[in-house]
Amino acid sequence: MVSNAIWRNVAGFLPATLWAVVVVVLSLSSAAIVPKFDWTNIIAFDKLGHAVFYCILALWVHYGFFRLGQRYRRVEYWTAMLCVAFGIAMELLQGMMRAGRQFEYLDIVADIIGVLIAFWIYSRYLKKQYHGSQ
């Protein structure tokens, strides 16, 4: 049986894990499965999607670290490293697959921008909520 302390630690990362599964499915599924609309042919829409998905992922990962408590220093650093590494891994996998997807450096840049936006949101709106008025 899993102890309550371990479950609380794992449960903090459950939203991030579920969101990462969504990102994996969308990133690695055939390009034919992802619906296409005329207005989505704009390159900016694809990059905006990457930024939004990785912004949300970074916020959920940061929340998981927050739930672990003060045991982890430099939470922002670890969150950024995990999310950027995840984005690079997804792009590398897309490049190796033959499902109509391809590796794109600009997707990685968009992922990084999404992570940076998440940290702006965190520092501007969530930091006081998480840590009080430090």
Helices and strands as residue ranges (DSSP letters): H 4-12, H 14-28, G 38-41, H 43-68, H 75-96, H 105-121, I 122-126, H 127-131
